[in-house]
């Protein structure tokens, strides 16, 4: 019989390693340090980075740059990249204009985790399981990158990963009735599937995330909206996949149920 | 990296490794109430306050807390004892390993606005795992503790 013995000493070496820490005093300086070495990284909440076994030469901290604020613009909300998920959950501007964002992050692990996890980290990762990305996608959202400037969230998600610093999100106040729903195996776990919708002008927009691939947006005409039409589009245009959480068929079935609930609430 | 941490009101100035986690630093200094229960940022056993907010000390670099106020359960003995008594009264403890983290988050919850019903309590404490109990005894204890304080406030008012 063979008994596997874990080598704990080895495991310690396999953890995340950081050799230098840099607290940036302005964005350009942070960008310069980021570009110096391939393994230099911007720290968000550091929650996913911590789970990894990466080697990071210089970890760059943006905490002194005032990016932890939610600012009320005339037509949009300006959200700093270092705003935490718990801030999103409790901010009156968010619950007033886009309560779907608060709903979407409320499921994530616990308050202590959400006091660390940042909006910038969640968006820049472009993770498939992100509730927040799913909730953002039906809205008119612009991502502000230090080097690249402002571009739409959809365009940002489509472009390949490249080093830059996400500084702000601009969320337009033009969305009516933004909603988010997701199904979890247990309350605080990653979603099995997530859906979100909003009405913007003449459009009704739907995003389906955790398929398990990244959230995708479908746009419908508000005046001729019907569940049958939405169902056909979901079956035809969205690809669902299998992983350890759920099968593609299960995800599709759950997505349809959640979308039906969104639409019933909407009317 | 030279770092100044204020832990329970006491200043610690040290040269720290950039990848040292706050949890490991705290335990090194003898603050053993914070524990590593899962190592996947899930269990809430390592909860401490950084500038008054509950965070997972297993997931934050100690150097990021430079010049910040860190509070552990050792610095909150009065509240800890009181909440501990409510938990014991309900017989909710089994092994008690998760209690320090849970008590920290109960203190944080009491400070936070808008916690009024059972579902608020469950939502706020969902990041504190207990592998012995079904949380039922804990919930009874927490409700009794919150009620006790509401009654105290009403008497004052």
Interface residues (C-beta under 8 A of the other chain):
Chain A: X15 X16 X17 X18 X19 X20 X21 X23 X43 X45 X46 X47 X50 X51 X56 X59 X61 X63 X86 X90 X106 X109 X110 X111 X112 X113 X115 X116 X187 X188
Chain B: X1 X18 X19 X21 X40 X41 X42 X44 X47 X53 X54 X55 X56 X59 X60 X61 X63 X64 X66 X105 X108 X109 X112 X114 X123 X124 X125 X126 X127 X128
